Structure formats: structure tokens, C-alpha cells
Amino acid sequence: MNIDLATIALILVISSVFQAIFIFFLSSKYPGVDHFGASCSFFALGFLFVMLQGSSDNGLVTVVIGNALLLLALIFQYLGLVNYLDLPENKWLPSIVFGFCLVLLIYFEFVFNSISLRIFFVYLSFATIALLIATTLFNIRKPPFPRQIPLLFMMYAVMSVFSGFRAIFALFSAPISNALTPTIFQIFSFSGAFIFNIIVTFTFIVMNNERMSADIRTAKEQFEQIFNLSPDASLITNLPNSKIINFNLGFLNFTGFSREEVENKSLLELNLYEQPADREKLLKAITDNQSVDDYELNFRTKNNDIRICSVSAKIIIMNNTPHIISIINDITERKKAELALIKSEEKYRFLTEFASDVIWLFNLTHNTFTYMSPSIFQLRGLTPEEAMAENLADSMTADSLQRVRANLKKNVQTFIANPKAPNTYLIEIQQPCKDGRLIWVEVSTKYRYHASGDIELVGVSRNIDKRKKAEEKVLYLSYHDQLTGLYNRRFYEEELLRLDTLRNLPIALIMADVNGLKLINDAYGHQMGDKILKEFAQILKSECRHDEIASRVGGDEFVILFSKTDRNSVENIVKRLNAAISKVRIDNIILSVSMGFAIKTDPHDDLTDVFKRAEDAMYQHKLTISPSIKKPPSN
């Protein structure tokens, strides 16, 4: 046959180039368009290399790369369609087919030269990808393009069948010299490729146009719905003559005019501006910036009510003429509320600035202070700005911070569950002052939602440092002996009950009595007696560990309690105490103390009996030493 396949290949190259250019000019906002454009480019390059088979012996370029590009073009058509139609993609099969075909092309070109086998595997690969595309299109339940999808399915199905026949025919027919040999199948292959590319590309372009048209219609419908259903007054005016072109129901409700009164009128004709000069200022702001946001001015309604409004407007082009689309928001009530709020804020600011207690706001969502009254200076020596710059960790001690965070976590959950319930809480914390002192502060807090939706803490802080110190002093005196600073009998009895458990056994008790205290009081006065008692108390404080409880339970009687202490340990403690006592001389008076101890090892023992045994041991020890107060011999 006298048909020049090189010419057909050239036509395919040129047509594919134009198709690629045309597709790349389409809107690329849709996924898959770029894939389809790349497919046309690969087709053009592939047929260009195939066309060169008649004039070049470079098989790597004309045979291997040329056929690989044609297969890659078909694969990119598959990727373009599945992305464009949002279909499930087979990620492995195209890659496997392409790699398999490329390896066999190289093998049957350079290792075992066989054009028949090359044609067989190339067309078998075409048939596989075309079948994949046809199957994917066939499985679409509700085609988004009911006319184009069946056409594409038919085209790829026909291509798959033809490619399969061509592959089989290559095995049983006489081999051809190269791809440009004008056999009947080669003519059909080149001509079919041209027709196939034209139809598929044209169909894709039609699909894309329909999709764009549908999107435009949807956008227009959405705009009309938003425009007409918006509660705010919306209108479109012609920029040159300010005629009202379109308006919504919100505009009629805002102005009080009827539809007939508004049509073909301008805002000036309706006398909507309180000050006509405001129109020129608004138009200048719009034309200078192409748009305005929240531009405030006053409008007059049909009933001559003056309304404060916020206008947002933008210049748009309709029918090659500039128009202004405007949204008018009536903010009269908001402005009144803002004015009332300003007055209210001035009143409450006066109260907070002159109150002795510190009033503050803390945004829990952003973990920052948002207000601090000036009285913070009297409380902590900080300015409001310095205090607001602090975080929670800086504004209190570590122990207080731990308690505050635990309370916050619990109280926030309670507040979120029921915001309307009473949620006022009191807590006492320690805060650092600017001069380094620590003071006790009573904090009263209440949770609320801020206008922004954040959770906010409203707090009042009061200085209770003097009260806390008085409480601490009272608490100290209630459990301590005022003279010696040791624990008193009340604390001893409560601690005795606390320690009397199985896990604290064995429990040891040492009974001590200062010998001759009455004689010292009579001979030297009570001041000397008190001095003796304090000296012995100091020895107990020095020699006893923190878990050994020493108490003064009577005038000259002392008790030391030990938990988990055996006999050897108690005896060592008694020796240590006696050694310390023997070194003490107070104004030539020798300190003398009698001591006895007892140990509870049986859980059924009564500690009262243990106390009695220790007391008996102490009296027995007292009998072994001189009852008189001795003076050291003179030199």
C-alpha cells in the first residue's frame, strides 16, 4: 500500500502538541487536568521518536524510548481520568506494566533482536492499561457525565480489544522491518491512534467545560441565595449613576420601603444618607481602595429614623460596567450597648482603682492576666503592668501553685458542666513581693465565659498575712510548750493515738524527770528553774531525730516517743542523752535527770500500761541517784 506512515506519525505529533497546548490552557484548578496535558505531550514525543525509525538506527531512542513514551502517555490518561473523576486508583498495576514493558523492549532490541516480540509486548501493555481504564469507567455507578463516560468506556474498550488482536497477530505474521512498514495493522494502528486521541481529548475538554459551567451555575445560585437570604441589607448599585440594580429583602426591611419604591432609584433619591456629603466620602473610599470594610455612617429610614450602620462594599464588573456590591449592617443597638458599656466600665474602673483589695482578670484559655487593679502595688509592690506580665508560676510559691492548679483543673470541669451554677471559690496562697518578702493572700475567684468564648477567671485578692501569722502563733501555742518550745501534753496524747498501730511496732516511750527542780526553784528562784528546763529541752531537740517526738507533759516531766524502735536503740538513745546531760553546768548547778523507758511489742498491750512501766523505771532510776542538787567541788 502506498501510504506513508511517517506522514501520519507527523500528523499525530502535530495534533498531540496542539491538544497538549489546548489542555494546558484549561483551568488547572481541577485535579487530573495536568495529567491529561502531560499525556498529550508524551504522545507527541513518542510518535516523534517512532517517526524517526525510518531515518535513524538509534534503537534506544526510536524503539525503546518512543514506545515507552506512548505507553506512559496512556498511563497518564488513566491517572488524569481517575483524579479528575475522583475514582479509586490502582497504584501498582500501571507501574508494573510500564516496568515490565520497558525491560522487554530493551531485551528484544539489544539482546535478542525481535521486532515481532517487541510489538507483541508493547501492544499487550497497551491492551492492559486500556482495559484498566475501561474497567474503571464501567464501574462508575452514577456517572457525573452521563454522555461522555459511556463514550470514553467504548473508546478504551475498543482500544484494548484492538491492541490485544494486534499483539497476537504479531506472533503469527511475518515480521516487519520497522514500525513505519505500511502493513494493514500498522495503518490501522496509526490512523486509530489519531482518531482515538482526537475523540478522547475532545471528550475530556467537553467534560471540563460542562464541569466549569456547572460550577459557575452553582456559584451563581449560592451567591443569589446568600444575597437574598442574608439578614443584612444587601444591594448592588451602578457606579456611574448610583442606580440600584438589585437588592434583597433585608434591605427593604431595613429601610422600610416597598420593592416598587426602590426599583430604579438611587440612594440619594431615596434620601437614605443622613448627610448627603457622606455619599461622596463613601464613594471616594471605595474607589481609592476598590473596597471598604466596616465603614461607619448614618442612614435615614423611610420613617426618618436615624440608624448607625457599618458598610462593607466592593467594586465588581458586570456587563463591562463597574458596580458596587454593598452590605449594610445596622449597628445602632450595638453602639448604644458600647456606649453604656463605656459608662459602666468607667464606673467599675473607679471602684476597682480605689478598692484596697486587688481585683484582677485571668484568661484561662490563653493563660494570661488581662486586668490588674492598681492596688496590687500596695499588696506586692508591683505595678499593674508588671503583675500582668507574670504567669501563674511567677505570681505565687511552688506549693501554692500546685494547689491552685489542682483546684483549677477540678473547678473548670465543674464550671463547664454547669456554667450557670454558683462557682465562687476561696483559696489561701503565698505570693512573693517585689522586695523578696512572702505574704499570705486570700483569693476569691469566680468563673465565667468571656465574650470571645474563652474561660475567664474573675478574682479578688486580699492581704491576710497578719491573720495567718496570728493563726500560726495560736496553732503553735496549742501544740507547743510555751517555755521550752517542745510539744505539749495535748500534742503528745494525740500523737500517741496516731502512732498506736500495728505497722509502727515496736513503740518505745522514754519518761524523763528533772531531779530537784522544786529545790532549785526554792533556792534560786523560778527563773533558774525555767533555765534548767529550757537547757534540758535544748538537749532533747539536739539529740532527737525529726521522727522522735519529745514533749513536756508536766512541770518537770518529759516524754519521748519512738516508732519502730527496738530495745538496743532506746538504750543507745538514753546513753546519748545522759552523756549530753553530764556535760551541762548552769551557774555551778549540775543538771540531773532521771530516765526510764518501756517498749510496746505486743499489739494487745495498752500504751497506758507502757507509760506506767516507763514511769516506774524512771522512779527506780531516781532512787539510784542523789536526790539533792550537787555543786562541783571548789578548787
C-alpha positions as CSV (number, residue, x, y, z in Angstrom):
1,M,0.0,0.0,0.0
2,N,1.3,3.5,-0.9
3,I,0.6,5.1,2.5
4,D,3.4,7.0,4.2
5,L,3.1,6.1,7.9
6,A,5.8,8.7,8.6
7,T,3.4,11.4,7.4
8,I,0.6,10.0,9.6
9,A,3.1,9.9,12.5
10,L,4.0,13.6,11.9
11,I,0.3,14.5,11.9
12,L,-0.1,12.6,15.2
13,V,2.9,14.6,16.6
14,I,1.4,18.0,15.5
15,S,-2.1,17.2,16.6
16,S,-0.9,15.9,20.0
17,V,1.2,19.1,20.5
18,F,-1.9,21.3,19.8
19,Q,-4.0,19.1,22.1
20,A,-1.4,19.5,24.9
21,I,-1.3,23.3,24.5
22,F,-5.1,23.5,24.5
23,I,-5.5,21.4,27.6
24,F,-2.8,23.3,29.5
25,F,-4.8,26.4,28.8
26,L,-7.8,24.9,30.6
27,S,-8.4,25.6,34.2
28,S,-6.0,23.7,36.3
29,K,-8.0,24.0,39.5
30,Y,-9.4,20.6,38.8
31,P,-7.2,17.6,39.6
32,G,-6.2,15.5,36.6
33,V,-6.1,18.2,34.0
34,D,-2.3,18.5,34.3
35,H,-2.0,14.7,33.9
36,F,-4.1,14.8,30.7
37,G,-1.9,17.6,29.3
38,A,1.2,15.6,30.1
39,S,-0.3,12.6,28.4
40,C,-0.7,14.6,25.1
41,S,2.9,15.7,25.4
42,F,4.1,12.1,25.9
43,F,2.0,11.1,22.8
44,A,3.7,13.8,20.7
45,L,7.2,12.8,21.8
46,G,6.5,9.1,21.4
47,F,5.2,9.4,17.8
48,L,8.1,11.7,17.0
49,F,10.6,9.1,18.0
50,V,8.6,6.4,16.2
51,M,8.6,8.6,13.1
52,L,12.4,8.7,13.2
53,Q,12.7,4.9,12.8
54,G,12.9,5.2,9.1
55,S,15.9,7.6,9.2
56,S,17.8,6.6,12.4
57,D,19.4,3.4,13.6
58,N,19.4,4.5,17.2
59,G,17.1,1.8,18.6
60,L,17.4,3.2,22.2
61,V,15.6,6.4,21.2
62,T,13.3,5.4,18.3
63,V,12.2,2.0,19.6
64,V,12.7,1.8,23.4
65,I,12.1,5.4,24.4
66,G,9.5,6.0,21.7
67,N,7.3,3.1,22.7
68,A,7.9,3.7,26.4
69,L,6.6,7.3,26.0
70,L,3.5,6.1,24.2
71,L,2.7,3.7,27.0
72,L,3.5,6.4,29.6
73,A,1.0,8.7,27.7
74,L,-1.7,6.1,28.1
75,I,-0.9,5.6,31.8
76,F,-1.1,9.4,32.4
77,Q,-4.5,9.4,30.7
78,Y,-5.5,6.8,33.3
79,L,-4.1,9.0,36.1
80,G,-5.8,12.1,34.7
81,L,-9.2,10.4,34.5
82,V,-9.2,8.8,38.0
83,N,-8.1,12.1,39.5
84,Y,-10.5,14.2,37.5
85,L,-13.5,11.9,38.3
86,D,-12.3,11.2,41.9
87,L,-12.2,7.5,41.3
88,P,-10.2,4.8,43.2
89,E,-6.7,4.5,41.7
90,N,-4.8,1.2,41.1
91,K,-1.3,2.3,42.3
92,W,0.6,-0.8,41.4
93,L,-0.6,-2.2,38.0
94,P,0.4,0.8,35.8
95,S,3.9,0.8,37.3
96,I,4.3,-2.9,37.0
97,V,3.1,-2.9,33.3
98,F,5.4,0.0,32.4
99,G,8.5,-1.5,34.1
100,F,7.8,-4.9,32.5
101,C,7.3,-3.4,29.0
102,L,10.5,-1.3,29.3
103,V,12.7,-4.2,30.3
104,L,11.3,-6.4,27.5
105,L,11.8,-3.6,24.9
106,I,15.4,-3.3,25.9
107,Y,15.9,-7.1,25.9
108,F,14.3,-7.7,22.5
109,E,16.1,-4.7,21.0
110,F,19.7,-5.2,22.2
111,V,19.9,-8.8,23.5
112,F,17.6,-10.8,21.3
113,N,16.5,-8.6,18.4
114,S,12.9,-9.5,17.5
115,I,10.5,-6.8,16.2
116,S,7.6,-9.3,16.4
117,L,8.1,-9.9,20.1
118,R,8.6,-6.2,20.7
119,I,5.3,-5.4,19.0
120,F,3.6,-8.3,20.9
121,F,4.6,-6.9,24.4
122,V,4.1,-3.3,23.5
123,Y,0.5,-3.9,22.3
124,L,-0.1,-6.3,25.2
125,S,0.8,-3.5,27.6
126,F,-1.4,-1.0,25.7
127,A,-4.3,-3.6,25.9
128,T,-3.7,-4.0,29.7
129,I,-3.8,-0.2,30.5
130,A,-6.7,0.4,28.1
131,L,-8.6,-2.5,29.8
132,L,-7.8,-1.0,33.3
133,I,-9.2,2.4,32.1
134,A,-12.3,0.8,30.6
135,T,-13.0,-1.3,33.7
136,T,-12.6,1.7,36.0
137,L,-15.1,3.8,33.9
138,F,-17.5,0.8,33.7
139,N,-17.6,0.5,37.5
140,I,-18.8,4.1,38.0
141,R,-22.3,3.7,39.5
142,K,-23.6,7.2,38.9
143,P,-21.5,8.8,36.1
144,P,-21.1,12.6,36.6
145,F,-21.1,13.0,32.8
146,P,-23.7,10.5,31.5
147,R,-22.9,11.2,27.9
148,Q,-19.2,11.3,27.9
149,I,-18.4,8.5,30.3
150,P,-20.0,5.7,28.1
151,L,-18.2,7.1,25.0
152,L,-14.8,7.0,26.8
153,F,-15.6,3.5,28.0
154,M,-16.3,2.4,24.5
155,M,-13.1,4.0,23.1
156,Y,-10.9,2.4,25.7
157,A,-12.6,-1.0,25.3
158,V,-12.1,-0.9,21.5
159,M,-8.5,0.1,22.0
160,S,-8.0,-2.8,24.5
161,V,-9.5,-5.3,22.0
162,F,-7.6,-3.9,19.0
163,S,-4.3,-3.9,20.9
164,G,-4.9,-7.5,22.0
165,F,-5.5,-8.6,18.4
166,R,-2.5,-6.7,17.2
167,A,-0.3,-8.3,19.8
168,I,-1.4,-11.8,18.9
169,F,-1.2,-11.1,15.2
170,A,2.4,-10.0,15.6
171,L,3.3,-13.5,16.8
172,F,1.8,-15.3,13.8
173,S,2.5,-12.9,11.0
174,A,5.7,-12.2,9.0
175,P,8.0,-9.8,10.9
176,I,8.1,-6.2,9.6
177,S,11.3,-4.2,9.2
178,N,10.2,-1.3,11.5
179,A,7.2,0.4,12.9
180,L,6.7,2.5,9.7
181,T,6.2,-0.5,7.4
182,P,2.8,0.1,5.9
183,T,1.0,-3.1,6.7
184,I,-2.7,-3.1,7.3
185,F,-2.4,-3.4,11.0
186,Q,0.2,-0.6,11.2
187,I,-2.0,1.7,9.1
188,F,-5.0,0.9,11.4
189,S,-2.7,1.4,14.4
190,F,-1.5,4.9,13.4
191,S,-4.9,6.0,12.0
192,G,-6.7,4.7,15.0
193,A,-4.3,6.4,17.3
194,F,-5.0,9.7,15.6
195,I,-8.8,9.2,15.8
196,F,-8.6,7.9,19.4
197,N,-6.5,10.9,20.6
198,I,-8.8,13.4,18.9
199,I,-12.0,11.9,20.3
200,V,-10.6,11.3,23.9
201,T,-9.1,14.8,24.1
202,F,-12.3,16.4,22.7
203,T,-14.4,14.4,25.1
204,F,-12.2,15.5,28.1
205,I,-12.5,19.1,27.0
206,V,-16.3,18.9,26.8
207,M,-16.3,17.3,30.3
208,N,-14.2,20.1,31.6
209,N,-16.4,22.7,30.1
210,E,-19.5,21.1,31.5
211,R,-17.9,21.0,34.9
212,M,-16.9,24.6,34.8
213,S,-20.4,25.6,33.7
214,A,-21.9,23.6,36.5
215,D,-19.6,25.2,39.0
216,I,-20.5,28.7,37.7
217,R,-24.2,27.9,37.9
218,T,-23.7,26.5,41.5
219,A,-21.7,29.6,42.5
220,K,-24.3,31.9,41.0
221,E,-27.1,30.1,42.8
222,Q,-25.1,30.2,46.0
223,F,-24.4,33.9,45.6
224,E,-28.1,34.5,44.9
225,Q,-29.1,32.5,48.0
226,I,-26.6,34.3,50.2
227,F,-27.6,37.7,48.7
228,N,-31.3,37.2,49.0
229,L,-31.4,35.3,52.3
230,S,-28.9,37.4,54.2
231,P,-30.5,39.2,57.2
232,D,-28.3,42.2,56.5
233,A,-29.3,44.8,53.9
234,S,-27.5,43.9,50.6
235,L,-27.7,45.8,47.3
236,I,-25.9,46.2,44.0
237,T,-25.6,49.7,42.5
238,N,-24.4,51.0,39.2
239,L,-21.2,53.0,39.9
240,P,-21.6,55.7,37.2
241,N,-25.1,56.7,38.2
242,S,-25.7,55.0,41.6
243,K,-28.9,53.4,40.4
244,I,-29.9,50.4,42.5
245,I,-29.7,47.3,40.2
246,N,-30.5,44.6,42.8
247,F,-31.5,44.4,46.5
248,N,-32.6,41.8,49.0
249,L,-35.5,41.5,51.5
250,G,-33.1,42.6,54.2
251,F,-32.7,46.0,52.5
252,L,-36.4,46.5,52.3
253,N,-36.8,45.5,56.0
254,F,-34.0,47.9,57.0
255,T,-35.2,50.9,55.0
256,G,-39.0,50.4,55.3
257,F,-39.5,51.0,51.6
258,S,-41.5,48.6,49.3
259,R,-40.0,46.9,46.3
260,E,-41.8,49.3,43.9
261,E,-40.4,52.3,45.7
262,V,-36.8,51.1,45.5
263,E,-36.6,49.8,41.9
264,N,-34.7,52.0,39.5
265,K,-33.9,54.5,42.3
266,S,-30.6,55.7,43.7
267,L,-29.8,56.0,47.4
268,L,-29.8,59.8,47.0
269,E,-33.3,59.7,45.5
270,L,-34.5,57.6,48.5
271,N,-32.8,60.1,50.8
272,L,-31.1,57.4,52.7
273,Y,-28.0,59.3,53.7
274,E,-28.4,61.4,56.9
275,Q,-25.7,63.7,55.4
276,P,-25.6,63.8,51.6
277,A,-21.9,64.5,51.8
278,D,-21.4,61.1,53.3
279,R,-22.1,59.5,49.9
280,E,-19.1,61.3,48.3
281,K,-16.8,60.2,51.2
282,L,-18.0,56.6,50.9
283,L,-17.6,56.5,47.1
284,K,-14.1,58.0,47.4
285,A,-13.1,55.4,50.0
286,I,-14.4,52.6,47.7
287,T,-12.8,53.9,44.5
288,D,-9.4,54.6,46.2
289,N,-9.1,51.1,47.7
290,Q,-11.5,49.1,45.4
291,S,-13.3,48.1,48.6
292,V,-14.2,49.2,52.2
293,D,-14.8,47.1,55.3
294,D,-16.9,48.3,58.3
295,Y,-17.2,51.9,57.1
296,E,-19.5,53.6,59.6
297,L,-22.1,56.2,58.7
298,N,-25.7,57.1,59.4
299,F,-28.7,56.2,57.3
300,R,-32.2,57.6,57.4
301,T,-35.1,55.1,57.0
302,K,-38.4,55.8,55.4
303,N,-39.8,56.8,58.8
304,N,-36.9,59.3,59.3
305,D,-35.3,57.1,61.9
306,I,-31.5,57.6,62.0
307,R,-29.6,54.3,62.2
308,I,-25.9,53.9,62.7
309,C,-24.6,51.4,60.1
310,S,-21.5,49.6,59.1
311,V,-21.0,49.3,55.4
312,S,-18.8,46.8,53.6
313,A,-18.6,47.3,49.8
314,K,-16.5,46.2,46.9
315,I,-16.3,47.2,43.2
316,I,-17.3,44.4,40.8
317,I,-17.6,44.4,37.0
318,M,-20.9,43.4,35.5
319,N,-21.5,43.6,31.7
320,N,-18.3,45.6,31.4
321,T,-19.6,48.2,33.8
322,P,-18.3,48.8,37.3
323,H,-20.9,48.2,40.0
324,I,-20.7,48.3,43.8
325,I,-22.0,45.4,45.9
326,S,-22.7,46.6,49.4
327,I,-23.7,45.0,52.7
328,I,-25.3,47.3,55.3
329,N,-25.2,46.2,58.9
330,D,-27.4,48.1,61.4
331,I,-25.2,48.5,64.4
332,T,-27.3,51.1,66.3
333,E,-28.1,48.8,69.2
334,R,-24.5,47.7,69.4
335,K,-23.3,51.3,69.5
336,K,-25.8,52.1,72.3
337,A,-24.6,49.0,74.2
338,E,-21.0,50.0,73.7
339,L,-21.7,53.5,75.0
340,A,-23.5,52.0,78.0
341,L,-20.6,49.6,78.5
342,I,-18.1,52.5,78.4
343,K,-20.1,54.3,81.1
344,S,-20.3,51.1,83.1
345,E,-16.6,50.4,82.7
346,E,-15.8,54.0,83.9
347,K,-17.9,53.4,87.0
348,Y,-16.4,50.0,87.8
349,R,-12.9,51.2,87.0
350,F,-13.4,53.9,89.6
351,L,-14.4,51.3,92.1
352,T,-11.5,48.9,91.3
353,E,-8.9,51.6,91.2
354,F,-9.8,52.9,94.7
355,A,-10.5,49.5,96.4
356,S,-8.0,48.2,98.9
357,D,-8.4,44.6,97.6
358,V,-6.8,43.7,94.3
359,I,-9.3,42.9,91.5
360,W,-7.9,41.0,88.5
361,L,-9.0,39.0,85.4
362,F,-7.2,35.9,84.2
363,N,-7.8,34.3,80.8
364,L,-7.6,30.6,81.4
365,T,-7.7,29.7,77.7
366,H,-4.6,31.9,76.9
367,N,-3.0,31.5,80.4
368,T,-2.5,35.3,80.9
369,F,-3.7,38.1,83.1
370,T,-5.9,40.6,81.2
371,Y,-6.6,43.1,84.0
372,M,-4.9,44.1,87.4
373,S,-6.2,46.9,89.6
374,P,-3.7,49.5,90.9
375,S,-4.0,48.2,94.5
376,I,-1.5,45.4,93.5
377,F,1.2,48.0,94.3
378,Q,0.1,48.1,98.0
379,L,-0.2,44.3,98.1
380,R,3.1,43.3,96.4
381,G,4.9,46.4,95.4
382,L,4.3,45.7,91.7
383,T,2.8,48.0,89.1
384,P,-0.3,46.6,87.3
385,E,1.8,46.2,84.1
386,E,4.4,44.2,86.0
387,A,1.8,41.9,87.6
388,M,0.0,41.3,84.3
389,A,3.3,40.3,82.7
390,E,3.7,37.4,85.2
391,N,2.4,33.9,84.7
392,L,0.9,31.8,87.4
393,A,4.2,30.2,88.3
394,D,5.8,33.7,88.9
395,S,2.9,35.1,90.9
396,M,3.0,32.5,93.8
397,T,5.1,30.0,95.6
398,A,5.6,26.5,94.2
399,D,3.4,24.9,96.9
400,S,0.6,27.4,96.3
401,L,0.9,26.8,92.5
402,Q,0.5,23.1,93.0
403,R,-2.7,23.6,95.0
404,V,-4.0,26.3,92.6
405,R,-3.5,24.1,89.5
406,A,-5.3,21.1,91.2
407,N,-8.2,23.4,92.1
408,L,-8.3,24.9,88.6
409,K,-8.5,21.5,86.9
410,K,-11.4,20.4,89.1
411,N,-13.3,23.8,89.2
412,V,-13.0,24.3,85.4
413,Q,-14.7,20.9,84.8
414,T,-17.4,21.8,87.2
415,F,-17.9,25.2,85.5
416,I,-18.1,23.7,82.0
417,A,-20.6,21.1,83.2
418,N,-22.9,23.8,84.6
419,P,-21.8,27.4,83.8
420,K,-24.9,28.9,85.5
421,A,-24.3,27.3,88.9
422,P,-22.7,29.3,91.7
423,N,-18.9,28.8,91.1
424,T,-17.2,31.1,93.7
425,Y,-14.2,29.6,95.4
426,L,-11.8,30.7,98.2
427,I,-8.2,29.6,98.5
428,E,-5.2,30.9,100.6
429,I,-1.9,31.2,98.8
430,Q,1.5,32.7,99.4
431,Q,2.8,35.3,96.9
432,P,6.2,37.0,96.6
433,C,6.6,40.7,96.9
434,K,8.9,42.9,94.9
435,D,11.2,43.3,97.9
436,G,11.5,39.5,98.3
437,R,9.1,39.0,101.2
438,L,6.4,36.3,101.1
439,I,2.9,37.3,102.1
440,W,-0.3,35.3,102.6
441,V,-3.2,36.2,100.4
442,E,-6.8,35.1,100.4
443,V,-8.1,34.8,96.8
444,S,-11.8,34.7,95.9
445,T,-12.5,33.6,92.4
446,K,-15.5,33.2,90.0
447,Y,-15.5,31.5,86.6
448,R,-17.3,33.0,83.6
449,Y,-17.2,32.9,79.8
450,H,-15.6,35.9,78.0
451,A,-17.4,37.4,75.0
452,S,-14.8,35.7,72.8
453,G,-15.8,32.3,74.2
454,D,-12.7,31.9,76.4
455,I,-13.0,30.9,80.0
456,E,-12.1,33.7,82.3
457,L,-11.4,33.9,86.0
458,V,-12.5,36.9,88.0
459,G,-10.5,37.3,91.2
460,V,-10.3,39.4,94.3
461,S,-7.0,39.1,96.4
462,R,-6.9,40.3,100.0
463,N,-3.8,40.6,102.2
464,I,-4.3,38.1,105.2
465,D,-0.6,38.0,106.2
466,K,-1.2,39.3,109.7
467,R,-4.1,37.0,110.2
468,K,-2.1,34.0,109.1
469,K,0.8,34.8,111.4
470,A,-1.7,35.1,114.3
471,E,-3.3,31.8,113.3
472,E,0.1,30.2,113.1
473,K,1.0,31.5,116.5
474,V,-2.2,30.3,118.0
475,L,-1.7,26.9,116.3
476,Y,1.9,26.7,117.5
477,L,0.9,27.5,121.1
478,S,-1.9,25.0,121.1
479,Y,0.6,22.2,120.4
480,H,3.8,23.5,121.9
481,D,5.0,24.2,125.5
482,Q,5.4,28.0,125.8
483,L,8.5,27.8,128.0
484,T,10.6,25.1,126.3
485,G,9.3,25.1,122.7
486,L,8.8,21.3,122.9
487,Y,5.5,19.7,122.1
488,N,2.9,19.9,124.9
489,R,0.8,17.2,126.6
490,R,-2.1,17.8,124.1
491,F,0.1,17.1,121.1
492,Y,1.6,14.1,122.9
493,E,-1.8,12.5,123.6
494,E,-3.0,13.0,120.0
495,E,0.3,11.6,118.6
496,L,0.1,8.7,121.0
497,L,-3.3,7.7,119.5
498,R,-1.9,8.2,115.9
499,L,1.2,6.0,116.5
500,D,-0.7,3.2,118.2
501,T,-1.0,1.0,115.1
502,L,0.5,-2.4,114.2
503,R,2.8,-1.0,111.5
504,N,4.5,1.3,114.0
505,L,5.5,-1.5,116.4
506,P,7.7,-1.7,118.4
507,I,6.7,1.6,120.0
508,A,9.2,2.9,122.7
509,L,8.5,5.5,125.4
510,I,11.1,7.3,127.5
511,M,10.0,9.0,130.7
512,A,12.3,11.8,131.9
513,D,12.1,13.9,135.1
514,V,14.4,16.8,136.1
515,N,15.7,16.0,139.6
516,G,15.4,18.6,142.3
517,L,13.5,21.1,140.3
518,K,11.5,22.2,143.4
519,L,14.7,22.7,145.4
520,I,16.2,24.8,142.7
521,N,13.0,26.9,142.5
522,D,13.1,27.4,146.2
523,A,16.8,28.1,146.5
524,Y,17.5,30.0,143.3
525,G,14.0,31.2,142.1
526,H,11.8,30.1,139.3
527,Q,13.9,31.8,136.7
528,M,16.7,29.4,137.4
529,G,14.2,26.5,137.3
530,D,13.0,27.7,134.0
531,K,16.6,28.0,132.8
532,I,17.2,24.3,133.8
533,L,14.1,23.2,132.0
534,K,15.0,25.1,128.8
535,E,18.5,23.7,128.9
536,F,17.2,20.1,129.1
537,A,14.7,20.8,126.3
538,Q,17.5,22.1,124.1
539,I,19.4,18.8,124.7
540,L,16.2,16.8,123.6
541,K,15.9,18.9,120.5
542,S,19.6,18.4,119.6
543,E,19.8,14.7,120.3
544,C,16.4,13.5,119.0
545,R,15.7,12.9,115.3
546,H,12.8,14.5,113.4
547,D,10.7,11.4,113.8
548,E,11.3,11.2,117.6
549,I,8.7,13.2,119.4
550,A,9.8,14.9,122.6
551,S,7.1,16.5,124.7
552,R,6.8,18.3,128.1
553,V,3.8,16.7,129.8
554,G,4.2,18.2,133.2
555,G,6.2,20.7,135.3
556,D,9.4,18.7,135.3
557,E,8.3,15.6,133.3
558,F,9.1,14.9,129.7
559,V,8.2,12.1,127.4
560,I,9.9,10.9,124.2
561,L,8.0,8.7,121.7
562,F,9.6,6.4,119.2
563,S,8.0,4.2,116.5
564,K,9.6,1.1,115.0
565,T,12.4,1.2,117.6
566,D,13.9,-1.8,119.5
567,R,15.4,-2.0,122.9
568,N,19.1,-1.6,121.8
569,S,18.2,1.6,120.0
570,V,16.4,3.0,123.0
571,E,19.3,2.2,125.3
572,N,21.7,3.9,123.0
573,I,19.5,7.0,122.9
574,V,19.3,7.0,126.8
575,K,23.1,6.8,126.9
576,R,23.5,9.6,124.4
577,L,21.1,11.8,126.4
578,N,22.9,11.0,129.7
579,A,26.3,11.9,128.1
580,A,24.9,15.2,126.9
581,I,23.3,15.9,130.3
582,S,26.6,15.2,132.2
583,K,28.4,18.0,130.3
584,V,25.9,20.7,131.3
585,R,26.7,23.2,134.1
586,I,24.3,26.0,134.8
587,D,25.6,28.6,137.2
588,N,27.5,25.9,139.1
589,I,24.4,23.7,139.2
590,I,24.7,20.2,137.8
591,L,21.8,19.2,135.6
592,S,20.4,15.9,136.8
593,V,17.7,14.0,135.0
594,S,16.1,10.6,135.8
595,M,15.0,8.5,132.9
596,G,13.2,5.2,132.3
597,F,11.8,3.5,129.3
598,A,9.3,0.8,128.2
599,I,8.6,-0.7,124.9
600,K,5.3,-2.0,123.3
601,T,5.9,-5.1,121.2
602,D,2.6,-6.8,121.6
603,P,-0.3,-5.3,119.6
604,H,-2.7,-6.1,122.5
605,D,-0.6,-4.0,125.0
606,D,-2.2,-0.8,126.2
607,L,0.0,2.2,125.9
608,T,-1.2,3.4,129.3
609,D,0.4,0.4,130.8
610,V,3.5,1.1,128.7
611,F,3.6,4.6,130.1
612,K,3.2,3.3,133.6
613,R,6.1,0.9,133.1
614,A,8.3,3.7,131.8
615,E,7.3,5.9,134.7
616,D,8.1,3.1,137.2
617,A,11.5,2.6,135.5
618,M,12.2,6.3,135.8
619,Y,11.3,6.4,139.5
620,Q,13.6,3.4,140.1
621,H,16.4,5.3,138.3
622,K,15.7,8.3,140.5
623,L,16.2,6.2,143.6
624,T,19.7,5.3,142.4
625,I,21.0,8.8,142.2
626,S,21.3,11.5,144.8
627,P,18.1,13.5,145.2
628,S,19.9,16.6,146.1
629,I,21.4,19.1,143.7
630,K,25.1,18.9,143.9
631,K,27.7,21.6,143.4
632,P,31.0,20.9,141.9
633,P,33.9,20.8,144.4
634,S,35.8,24.0,144.9
635,N,39.4,24.2,143.7
